[in-house]
Amino acid sequence: MTKAAGLLMGAIIAVAGLILLIAWWFEFLFVIRGILPLALIFGGAVWCIAGFSELKDMRRDKEAK
């Protein structure tokens, strides 16, 4: 596939995606409403684990001095 053909296909797919997003807007929002709470739960869990790990590292560095 040439670069021009790849560019053309990419543009066609992007336009098709935009059209489908407009057509299925309410379904898209339904999916987002389902995914967002899970993303917040997992993101918060990762953040807590990272904070705990940082505290543990600080304590270990403090004891090593």
C-alpha positions in Angstrom: 0.0 0.0 0.0 1.4 3.4 -0.9 1.6 6.3 1.5 -1.2 8.1 -0.4 -3.5 5.1 -0.2 -2.8 4.7 3.5 -3.6 8.4 4.1 -6.8 8.1 2.1 -7.9 5.0 3.9 -7.1 6.7 7.3 -9.2 9.7 6.3 -12.1 7.5 5.2 -12.0 5.5 8.4 -11.8 8.6 10.6 -14.8 10.2 8.8 -16.8 6.9 9.2 -15.9 6.8 12.9 -17.1 10.4 13.3 -20.4 9.6 11.5 -20.9 6.5 13.7 -20.1 8.5 16.9 -22.8 11.0 16.0 -25.3 8.3 15.0 -24.6 6.3 18.2 -24.1 9.1 20.6 -26.4 7.8 23.3 -25.0 4.3 23.1 -21.5 5.8 23.4 -22.5 7.8 26.5 -24.0 4.6 28.0 -20.7 2.8 27.5 -18.8 5.7 29.0 -21.1 5.7 32.1 -20.3 2.0 32.6 -16.6 2.3 32.1 -15.9 5.5 34.1 -16.7 4.1 37.6 -14.4 1.1 36.9 -11.6 3.3 35.7 -11.9 5.5 38.8 -11.8 2.4 41.1 -8.8 0.9 39.4 -7.0 4.3 39.1 -7.6 5.0 42.8 -6.3 1.5 43.7 -3.2 2.0 41.6 -2.6 5.4 43.2 -3.0 4.0 46.7 -0.5 1.2 45.9 2.0 3.7 44.5 1.6 5.9 47.6 2.1 2.9 49.9 5.1 1.9 48.0 6.6 5.4 48.2 6.0 5.5 51.9 7.7 2.1 52.3 10.7 3.3 50.3 11.0 6.5 52.4 10.9 4.5 55.6 13.5 2.0 54.3 15.8 5.0 53.2 15.3 6.6 56.6 16.3 3.4 58.4 19.3 2.9 56.2 20.9 6.3 57.1 
